[in-house]
Amino acid sequence: MTSTSDAVNSEARAFIEWAREHAITLSIPRQDDDYDDLQALLPMVGEHRMVAVGESAHYLHEWNRWRARLFKYLALEHGFTTFVLESALVEGRLVHEYVAGADHHPDDVAAAINNVWGVWGEINELIRWMRDWNADPDRPYPLVFYGMDGTGSWAHARYAYRAVHDFASQVDQALADDIQRDFEQPSQDITFANRSQVSRSAFQTLTGSAGLLVSRLQQMRLTYAESCTSDDYDWALRSAQILRDVYLALAQTDADFDIGFRQYWNVRDVSMTESLQWIRDREGATAGMVIAIAIQAVDQPTCVKIWKLVTRKLPYPRVVIGDVLISLFVVA
């Protein structure tokens, strides 16, 4: 009788054999004089407009550098316009605006990129490169940056509360007052660390109020759009949805994180998938997009089995291109 572990090991060995046969050696030059080393990816990219780049380990220079080079190459040669990072969407609006030309201080921009991504020079260099591109009046098209990973590393809702309250203060003072009454204190007091001290009824009230807030914003779309820009409305609505999702994640996560981590990450991963769809709706289905991820948020059903092997068992970076999963041996 074959055990589950034997089956998993057999699948892992089969994948390793396949990966060795299909591996492509990639260089990671220090300078961007040319992108000849990336030409081998063209058959994989094909006509796909979403290229999701995963990694075997966080915060390595080589992975950050290669990811930045890939986006530059696809922007320069293949019309890609959108870079999406697994960092906070709510706080990331400041980065989005900076890339578009807004006069934000670079230190504030770096601080707005959470999950520790903001301290890495490769990410900051890419953001400056995108900003410089947009500053060129002869650019062929603008480049845009988004985060996709909720807010506050999913530990609190302070930034989401502030974003929604600031928007409501501009368009509907009564709504702003209700948001302040319902969420100001909880956004300060409730965190991942103290979630087990919050009563079930308190979380039910918060998640119910957050759901009602989302509904109110949706119902008043046309009215609010007359008082602000459609862009402001879009960001406010998505921030309210993320506010709701943070409280859902905290409410459902067992006090013992060895038990609760699946509940926690499930809410986060669903929310990130919705954020990615929100970004795609904003930019259009034909916009070329590089997505820097380390999870299965953009899985296709046919890839789930092998993706889980790569994610949980094998120490290799991988690339998801549309509905095709390709594991790469990256050579620095």
DOFIRO-78929 format. One line per field, with one value per residue (C-alpha): x, y, z; residue number from 1; residue in one letter. Coordinates in steps of 0.05 Angstrom, whole numbers, plus 32768, in hexadecimal, padded with zeros to 4 digits. Layout:
# DOFIRO-78929
X	X	...
Y	Y	...
Z	Z	...
k	NUM	...
r	A	...
This chain:
# DOFIRO-78929
X	8000	801D	801C	800A	8052	806C	803B	8051	809B	808E	806B	80A4	80D8	80B0	80AC	80F7	8106	80D7	80F5	813C	8128	8104	812F	8147	8186	817C	81B0	81A6	81D4	81E5	81D4	819A	81C3	819A	8167	8181	8180	8134	8126	811E	80DE	80BA	809D	8081	8063	8044	8004	7FF8	7FF0	7FF8	803B	803E	8084	808B	80C7	80E4	80FA	80E9	8117	8150	8176	8176	812B	811C	814E	8135	80ED	80FD	8124	80EA	80B9	80E8	80F3	80A9	8099	80CF	80C5	807E	8052	8048	8031	801F	804B	8026	804B	8036	8034	7FFB	7FC8	7FAD	7FF0	8009	7FDD	8014	8046	8013	800E	805A	8066	8032	8059	803D	806C	8074	80B5	80DC	80E1	8095	8091	80BF	8099	8058	8072	8067	8078	80C1	80C3	80CD	8113	812F	8156	8140	80F7	8105	8130	80F8	80C6	80F5	80FF	80B3	80AC	80E3	80C1	8080	80A3	80BA	8087	809A	808A	8061	8031	802F	8046	801F	802E	7FFF	8003	7FD3	7FDB	7FA5	7FBF	7FEB	8007	7FC2	7FD1	7FA3	7F73	7F8D	7FA2	7F63	7F38	7F5E	7F58	7F0D	7F00	7F28	7F00	7EBD	7ED1	7ED5	7E93	7E63	7E6E	7E36	7E59	7E9C	7E7D	7E61	7EA4	7EC7	7E94	7E99	7EE2	7F10	7F1B	7F1C	7F4E	7F7C	7F6F	7F66	7FA4	7FBA	7FDF	7FA1	7F6C	7F5C	7F48	7F11	7ECC	7EA8	7E6E	7E9E	7EBB	7E75	7E63	7EA2	7E9D	7E53	7E60	7E99	7E6C	7E37	7E6B	7E7F	7E35	7E2A	7E66	7E4E	7E07	7E1F	7E51	7E32	7E25	7E6B	7E8A	7E6D	7E92	7ED6	7EFC	7EEB	7F32	7F26	7EE6	7F07	7F3E	7F0D	7EDF	7F19	7F35	7EF1	7EEF	7F35	7F1F	7EE8	7F19	7F4A	7F15	7EFD	7F44	7F4F	7F0B	7F14	7F5C	7F63	7F8A	7FBA	7FDA	7FF2	7FA8	7F90	7FC4	7F9B	7F5D	7F87	7FAB	7F6B	7F4A	7F89	7F92	7F4A	7F4F	7F90	7F6F	7F36	7F69	7F8B	7F48	7F3C	7F7F	7F71	7F2C	7F4C	7F84	7F5E	7F62	7F96	7FC7	8009	8014	804D	8036	806A	804C	805F	801C	7FE9	7FBA	7FB8	7FB6	7F91	7F70	7F9E	7FDB	7FC5	7FE5	8029	8027	801D	805A	8084	8069	806E	80A2	80D5	8107	8101	80E7	80AD	8088	803D	802B	7FE0	7FC8	800E	803D	8087	80BD	80FF	8145	815E	81AA	81C7
Y	8000	8044	8079	80C2	80D7	80A4	80BF	8107	80F3	80D0	810D	8139	810D	810E	8159	8160	8133	815D	819E	8187	8176	81B8	81E8	8228	8249	8293	82C8	8302	833A	8374	83A6	83AA	83B6	8382	834B	8315	82E2	82E8	82D8	828E	82A0	82B9	8276	826E	82B3	82AE	82D6	82D3	8317	8301	82E6	82D3	82CA	82A0	8291	825B	828B	82D2	830F	82F4	8326	82F7	82EC	8336	8349	8316	8329	8373	8361	8337	8370	83A2	8372	8365	83AF	83C3	838C	8371	83AA	8394	83CD	83B3	839A	837A	836A	833E	837B	83A4	83BE	83F4	8413	8405	843B	846C	8443	8440	848C	8495	846B	8495	84D5	84EC	8512	84E0	84DA	849A	8487	8488	845F	842A	8428	841D	83DB	83AB	8362	837B	8384	83CF	83C8	83A5	83CF	83A5	83B6	8400	8404	83E6	8418	8452	8435	8432	847A	8492	846E	8492	84D5	84CE	84F3	84C5	8485	8454	8445	8451	841D	840F	83EF	83CC	83A5	836B	8353	8375	83A4	83A6	8360	8348	8359	8396	83C2	8407	841B	83FF	8425	8465	845E	8453	8488	84BC	84AD	84B1	84F3	8510	84F5	84E6	8500	84D4	8497	84AF	84B7	8470	8455	8479	8460	8417	840F	8445	8424	83DB	83EE	8407	83D0	838F	836D	8328	8322	832E	8310	82D8	830D	8328	830A	82E5	8316	8351	8332	8323	836C	8383	8355	8365	83B0	83A9	8383	83B9	83EE	83CB	83C8	8411	8425	83F9	8414	845C	8453	8485	84BA	84B5	84B5	84FB	8513	84F5	84D1	848A	8478	8490	8469	8429	842C	843B	8401	83D0	83EA	83DF	8397	838C	83AA	8375	833E	8350	8348	8307	82EC	8300	82E6	82A2	8294	8264	827C	8243	8259	8212	8204	8248	8258	8237	825F	829F	8293	827C	82BF	82E4	82BB	82C5	830F	8313	82EF	8322	835B	833E	833C	8384	8399	8374	8395	83D9	83CE	83A4	835B	8369	838F	836A	835B	833E	8324	8318	82E3	82AA	8287	8264	82A0	829C	8250	822F	81EC	81C5	81E1	81D7	8193	81A4	81EA	81CE	81A2	81DD	820A	81DB	81A8	81C0	81F9	8216	8258	8250	8277	8274	828E	828F	8248	822A	821C	821C	820D	8230	8224	826B	8271	82B1
Z	8000	7FEC	8022	8016	8023	7FF0	7FBC	7FCA	7FC6	7F84	7F68	7F81	7F5F	7F1E	7F20	7F2D	7EF1	7EC6	7EDF	7ED0	7E8A	7E7C	7EA6	7E86	7EA0	7EAD	7EBB	7EEB	7ED3	7F00	7EC9	7E99	7E5A	7E35	7E43	7E14	7E4C	7E51	7E08	7E1B	7E41	7E03	7DEE	7E34	7E38	7DF3	7DF0	7E3C	7E5D	7EA6	7EBC	7F06	7F23	7F61	7F8C	7FB8	7FEF	8001	7FFF	7FD5	7FAA	7F6E	7F6C	7F76	7F40	7F0E	7F1A	7F0D	7ECD	7EB4	7EBC	7E9A	7E60	7E57	7E5C	7E2A	7DF7	7DFF	7E17	7E60	7E8C	7ED2	7F0B	7F46	7F86	7FC1	7FEF	800C	7FDA	8008	801B	7FD5	7FB8	7FCB	7FA1	7F68	7F6A	7F6F	7F31	7F0D	7F20	7F63	7F8F	7FC8	7FEF	7FDD	8026	802C	7FEC	8008	8049	8024	8007	8041	804B	804E	8003	800A	8028	7FEB	7FBA	7F7E	7F8A	7F96	7F58	7F2E	7F4A	7F39	7EF3	7EE9	7F02	7ED3	7E9A	7EA8	7EAD	7E64	7E38	7DFE	7E24	7DFB	7E35	7E81	7EB3	7EF3	7F37	7F67	7FA7	7FAD	7FF5	801E	8054	8092	8086	809A	80E2	80E9	80C3	80D3	808D	806D	809F	8092	8046	8048	807D	8056	8018	803C	805B	8015	7FFA	8033	807A	8096	807A	8096	80DB	80D8	80C3	80FB	812E	8117	8106	8123	8166	814D	8118	814F	8182	815D	8141	812D	816F	819B	816D	819F	81D3	81A6	81B1	817A	817E	8175	8136	811D	8126	8103	80C7	80C1	80C3	8091	8062	8068	805A	8019	8005	8014	7FE9	7FB0	7FB4	7FB2	7F7A	7F4A	7F80	7F9C	7F56	7F4D	7F8B	7F7D	7F47	7F31	7F45	7F8D	7F90	7F76	7FAA	7FE2	7FD0	7FCC	800E	802F	8014	8030	8073	8075	8061	8099	80CE	80AD	80AF	80F8	810D	80ED	8102	813C	8178	816B	812A	811B	8113	80FB	80C5	808E	80A1	80A2	805F	803D	8049	8034	7FF4	7FDF	7FEC	7FC4	7F8A	7F8C	7F8E	7F51	7F2D	7F43	7F25	7EE4	7EDF	7EE8	7EB6	7E83	7E6E	7E39	7E67	7E6F	7EB8	7EE1	7F25	7F5B	7F88	7FB6	7FBD	7F92	7F8C	7F41	7F3B	7F03	7F15	7EE8	7F0D	7F55	7F61	7F46	7F62	7FA9	7F9E	7F89	7FBF	7FFA	7FE7	7FB4	7FBD	7F77	7F5C	7F2C	7EF8	7EEA	7EA6	7E9B	7EA5	7E9C	7ED6	7EC8	7EFB	7EEE	7F08	7F0F	7F08	7F26
k	1	2	3	4	5	6	7	8	9	10	11	12	13	14	15	16	17	18	19	20	21	22	23	24	25	26	27	28	29	30	31	32	33	34	35	36	37	38	39	40	41	42	43	44	45	46	47	48	49	50	51	52	53	54	55	56	57	58	59	60	61	62	63	64	65	66	67	68	69	70	71	72	73	74	75	76	77	78	79	80	81	82	83	84	85	86	87	88	89	90	91	92	93	94	95	96	97	98	99	100	101	102	103	104	105	106	107	108	109	110	111	112	113	114	115	116	117	118	119	120	121	122	123	124	125	126	127	128	129	130	131	132	133	134	135	136	137	138	139	140	141	142	143	144	145	146	147	148	149	150	151	152	153	154	155	156	157	158	159	160	161	162	163	164	165	166	167	168	169	170	171	172	173	174	175	176	177	178	179	180	181	182	183	184	185	186	187	188	189	190	191	192	193	194	195	196	197	198	199	200	201	202	203	204	205	206	207	208	209	210	211	212	213	214	215	216	217	218	219	220	221	222	223	224	225	226	227	228	229	230	231	232	233	234	235	236	237	238	239	240	241	242	243	244	245	246	247	248	249	250	251	252	253	254	255	256	257	258	259	260	261	262	263	264	265	266	267	268	269	270	271	272	273	274	275	276	277	278	279	280	281	282	283	284	285	286	287	288	289	290	291	292	293	294	295	296	297	298	299	300	301	302	303	304	305	306	307	308	309	310	311	312	313	314	315	316	317	318	319	320	321	322	323	324	325	326	327	328	329	330	331	332
r	M	T	S	T	S	D	A	V	N	S	E	A	R	A	F	I	E	W	A	R	E	H	A	I	T	L	S	I	P	R	Q	D	D	D	Y	D	D	L	Q	A	L	L	P	M	V	G	E	H	R	M	V	A	V	G	E	S	A	H	Y	L	H	E	W	N	R	W	R	A	R	L	F	K	Y	L	A	L	E	H	G	F	T	T	F	V	L	E	S	A	L	V	E	G	R	L	V	H	E	Y	V	A	G	A	D	H	H	P	D	D	V	A	A	A	I	N	N	V	W	G	V	W	G	E	I	N	E	L	I	R	W	M	R	D	W	N	A	D	P	D	R	P	Y	P	L	V	F	Y	G	M	D	G	T	G	S	W	A	H	A	R	Y	A	Y	R	A	V	H	D	F	A	S	Q	V	D	Q	A	L	A	D	D	I	Q	R	D	F	E	Q	P	S	Q	D	I	T	F	A	N	R	S	Q	V	S	R	S	A	F	Q	T	L	T	G	S	A	G	L	L	V	S	R	L	Q	Q	M	R	L	T	Y	A	E	S	C	T	S	D	D	Y	D	W	A	L	R	S	A	Q	I	L	R	D	V	Y	L	A	L	A	Q	T	D	A	D	F	D	I	G	F	R	Q	Y	W	N	V	R	D	V	S	M	T	E	S	L	Q	W	I	R	D	R	E	G	A	T	A	G	M	V	I	A	I	A	I	Q	A	V	D	Q	P	T	C	V	K	I	W	K	L	V	T	R	K	L	P	Y	P	R	V	V	I	G	D	V	L	I	S	L	F	V	V	A
